[in-house]
Amino acid sequence: MIIKDFETFVVGNPPPRFGGRYFIFVKLVTDSGVVGYGEAYCATFGAKTVEAMLRDTAERFVVGRDPFHIEALWRSIYGAGYNLRPDVSLMAVLSALEMACWDIIGKECGKPVYELLGGQVHEKLRTYTYIYPDQGDVYPDEEDAEHVYVNPERAAERALRYVAQGFTALKFDPAGAYTVFDGGMPTGSELERSEAFMRTLREAVGAEVDLLFGTHGQFTPAGAIRLAQRIAPYDPLWLEEPVPPENAAEMAVVARATSIPVATGERLCTKYEFARVLEEGAAAILQLNLGRVGGLLEAKKIAALAEVKYAQIAPHLYCGPIVGAANIQLATCSPNFLILEGIEMWDGFHAALLDMPVNWQSGYVIPSTEPGLGVTLNEAVAREHPYEGDELHLEMLTEPVR
């Protein structure tokens, strides 16, 4: 069996655009007609540029190769151009191609991927969602003090609706905007708002619902410690990426100074970067994203490294449903799985992009027993929604800057 052909899809995510403005999928086809799907999580370049990278890599390293030879494929792409180091854009492309190969392998073997990576450990997977606004209230106005992203009472109202649906964990990030500069010090108003969110949400949902406090690496260690001291009395499950991701030793300073478990990994890739986090004791929870980390086998290796340090994994999802399906495969076969990120109830456009949606029931995903990744891209829907936006994420370069 060899890979004979491939196709790429750049899909525009219609409003409210939860999970991103676009999704980038790849379809691999073998000479025997078996199809595998993958997805790249990459916002470093514009969508069409990433698609060109995906096509270039598929043409040079995947077509004509045996999809079962995952290790050889991985090393060939990882070392392309005398690289041999974590490159977030290349790893996103590799992740998409690698998971598509696993989809083929599972289908050829008649087994879900999780059965080929150690076998099923969990019969159901606990999930959380970000506290999203109502669809008519998606884009926050800086002057709108009532928006769910800045108003703790509004957030608590939304939280109770999620709890009624079955969620037992919710995430939010009221601490301030992401910045392209090094970390800074939280302002007094950011500290007040953060504590108010934790206090109000804890009072609303009670002790049985976990609260996940998100940030985007925008603080110095000293600033993150000040923030942690304010929110610790309300027992968050984690403090997410409190400092920029480059320096694991400085994140470890925060981890040692607070009782709140530190979570990180959305912006990291490969076992090499995650090994540094674990060696430094920088985080207790790893948020690897299967569309960026380097693929399923690489993610399984990272999960194994985490086991040695008694750390847990919580796969990250800010992208489309194929990455979500790969996250599910990893979580199902990993003993140290903690919780799975989803976008609300895995419904909406995410569900429309699949021939059969992910099975979400009262706060849990039930892993599919179908072979491969357990899902199939609805190509007709993908083609009906081509991405036609700007080439660069201009708002990511300007809006978050302090």
N, C-alpha and C positions, 0 to 999 in steps of 0.2 A: 504493500500500500504506500502510495506517495501523494503529496499534495499536488493537485493538477492545476487548480485555478483559485482565484480569490476575487472578492468584491468588497468595496467600502461603502459606507453610508454615513453621511453627515446630516443628522436629524435635528431640526429646529424644535425646541421644547416650547410649546405654546404657553401663554399665560395660564396660571401664575408662575410658571417656570421654576417650580420647586425642584432642586437637583441640578440646576444649571441652565444656561441659555441654549446649549446644544449638547448632543451626545454623538460620539464617534464609534461606530461599530465596524467590525470586519467579519466577513464570511469566507471560510476556507472550504474547498471542495476537493475530495480525493478522487483518484482515478476509478474508484469503485462506486462513486456517487454519494459517499457519506459527507454530511455537511456539519461544520462546527462554527459556532459564533463566539466572538470576543468583543471586548470594549476597552478603549483607552481612556484614562482619566488624565487629561492634560490641558492646562490653560496657559502654559508658558508662551505659546505662539497662537496665532489665529487658527481657526478651525480648518481652513483649507490647507494651511501649511502643515498642520499635524497630519491631515489626511495624506498629503504628499509624502511625508516621512513614513507613514504606515505602508503606503504602496511601495515605496523604494525598498524598505526592509523586507517586505513580503516577496518582492521580485528577486532580491539578491540572496536571501537566506532561507526562504520557506518553500517556494515552489520547487518541486522536484525532490523534496526531503520527506523522510518517513515521519509522520506525526508522533509516533511512539518514542522517538529519540529526543525526549525533552531536554535532558542534560546537555547533549551535544548542540542542540538548537540554541539553548540558553547561552552557552559559552561562546558560540559563534557570534551571536548578536551583541552580547555584553562586551566582547573584545573587539568589535568592529572598529576599524580606523585607529588601531593601536590605542584603544580607550582603557578598558579594564578598570573602570571606576564608576561609582554610581552617578548616572546622568539621568535626571528626572524625566526628561522628555523621551529619551531612548527607552527608559524603563517602562514608560507608559505604553509605547508602541510594542515593546517586547511582551508586556503583560497581556495585551489584547490578543496577540498571535499565540502566545503560550496557552491562554485559557481556551482559545478556539481549538487548539490541538487536543487539549484534555476533553473537550466536548466530543471530538471525533473518537478519541480513545474509549471514552465511556460508552458511546453508541456502538462501537465495534465490539466491545466486550459485553454489552447488554447490562451495564451496571452504572449507577450514579457515580460521579467522580469521588464522592466521599468514601465509597466502598473500596476504591483503588488507592486511597491515601491513608489507609489504616483502619477503615471501617467505621460504621456509625457508632457514635458515643451518645449523642443526644437525640431523643425522640421529638423534642420541640425546642425552639430557640426563643428565649425572651428578647423582646425588641423594645426600642425606645424611638421616639420621634422628637424632632425639634418642635418647639412651640411656634407654629406658623400662624400668621394672621389670617383672617377671613379673606376669601378671594377678592372681595371688593375693597380690601384695605391692605393690599400687598406692599405697595411702595411707601416707605415711611417719609413723612415730611418733617424736616428738622424742627419745624414750628408746631408739629402735632404732638402735644403732650399726652394724648390719649392713645397713641399707637401701641400695639401689643409689644413691640420691641423695647419701648422705653417706659411704659406705664405698668407697674407691678400689679395693680388691681385688674387691668385688662388681661394681663398674662395669666393671672390666677383664674379668671373666668374661663379662658381658653383651656387652661390646664384641667379644670374640672370636667370639661367636655371630653377631653382625651381620656381621663380616668374612667368616665362613664362608658367609653368604648372598650375598655379593658387594659389600657396602658398602665404599667406599674413603674415607669421611669420616663422622665422628660428632660429635655436639654434646652438651654437658653443662654444668651451671652450679653448681659446688659452692661458690661464693664467698659465699653468704649470701642472705637473703630480700630480696625487693623491698620497698621502703618508700614510703609515701605522703608522706614528708617529703623535703626536699632531700637530696642525697647526703651520705654520711658517710665515716668512715675505717674500713677493714677492720680487724677485730680480729686479734690474733695467731693465734687458732685458725683463723680464716677464711683467713688467708694460708697457714698450714701445710697445711690441708686442700686448698686450691687447688693448691699446689705438689705435694702428694702425688698428687692426681688426675692432673696432667700427667705426672709422673714415672712413675707406675705404668701409666697407659694407654700412654704412649710405649714403655715397655719391653715391654708386652704385644703391641701391634699393629705395632711397627716403624716405619720411616721412610716406608713407602709409603702409609700411611693418614693422612689429614689429621685433626687434632683441632681442633674449633671450640669455643673457650671462650666460654660465654655468661654474661652478667650482665644485669641489668634496670635499668640506670641508677641503681644504688643508692650510687654513690661520688662523692666530690668528685674534681676532677682530681688533686689530690695523692694521695688514696687510690688512685685508679685507676692512677697511675704506680707506686706501691709494689707493687701487685698485678702489673702488667705486668712489672716487674723480676724478680719471683719466678718467673713462668711462661715468660718469653722463652727461656731456654735449651732448652726442649723444643719450640720451633718450632711454636706453634699457627698455623693458617691465619688465624684472626682473633680479635680481642677484641671482643665484641659489646656495643654500647651501654654503654660504661664509665661514663658520667655521664648525668643526666637529659636528655631530648631537646630541651628548650626552647632551650638556649643552645649553638648550634653553635660559637661562638668558644671556649668552654671545653672542648668535646670536642676541638677542634683542638689545645689545649694538650697533651692526652693523646697525640694522634696524632703530634705532633712529638717527643714524649719517648720513644717506643718504636719498635722495629723491627717490632712486630706490626701487621699491617694492622687498622685499626679498621673495624668493620661497624656499620651502624645503619639504621633506617628502618621498623621494625615499627610504631612509633607515629606516624609522619609521614604526611601526605597532601598531595597536589597538587605540581605542579612548583615552586611558590613555596617551600615548606619544603625540598624537596630541593635547590633552587638555593642556598639559604643554606649547607647542608652542604658543597656542592661549592666554593662561593666561599671559604669559610673553610679549606678543606683538612681538614675534620673527619673524613672517612672515605674509604677507598679502595674500600669495598664497600657497595652500597646494597641493603637488604633490604625493598624495597617489597612490600606485600601488596595483591593485586589486589582484595580485598574492602573495602579502606579507602582506597586511594591516590587514587581518583577514576576508576577504570575503565581499560580497555585502551588507549585512545588516549592518555590522560594518562600512563599508565605507559610507553608507547612514547616519548613526549616526554621523560620523565625519563631513560630509557635513552639517548636521544640527547644530552641534557645531560651525562650521565656520560661518554659517549664523548669529548667535548671535553676532559675532565679526565683521560682514561685511567683512569677508575674502572670497576668492574665491577658487575654486578647479580647478586643471589642471592635470588630471590623467596621471601618468607616465607610459611609455612603454619601457622597455628594456627586452624583452622576446618574447614569441610567440603569435599567433593570438587568442588563447582562452582568455588569459588575456586581449588582445586588445578588444575582444568582450564584456567582462565584464566591462571594462572601458567605453565602449559606452553605456551600459545599465545604469550605474550610471550617466554619463553625461547627458543623455537624460531626466532623471527625476529630475535633481538638478537645482533649480533656480539660484544658485550661481556658475554655471559652467562658466569657462573662456575660456579654450582652451584645446585641446586633442592632446597628443603626438602620432605620428604615425611614422612608418619607411618608409620614402619616401611616395609613393602613395598606401600603403597597398598592394603592389604587390609582385612579386618575390616568394621566397619560402613560405612566409607567406600566400600568396594566394593559392599556390599549396597544402598547408596543409588543406585547407577547401574545402568542396564540392562545395560551392559557395562563392566567395570572398566578402570581405567587400565592400560596395558601396561607393566609393570615387569619388567625382566630383568637380573638380576645387577648391581644397583647403578645401573641406568640406566632412565629412562623413554623409551619409543619413542613419539614424537608420533603421534597418530592422524591418518589421512588423511580421516576423516569430516568433512563440512561443519559449519561453526559451531564451537562449542567442543570438538567431538569426543566429547562425552558427553551422556547423556540422564538426567535425574532419574527414578528409579523412584518414581513418585508413590504407588503402593500401599504401598511400604515407608515412605515419608515420612508417609503418613496413619496408618499403624499405630503410629507412634512420636511422638505429640504430646508436646510439652514441657509438663510439669506441675509444674515446680519453683518455687522461690521467685522472686519478681519481681526482687529485687535480688541482686547478687553479694556477699552479706554477708561471705563469707570473703575476698574481695578487699579489703575495707575493714578487716579486722581481722588476719587471720592473718599477712600479710607485714610488718606494722609492727614496726620494731625497738623 
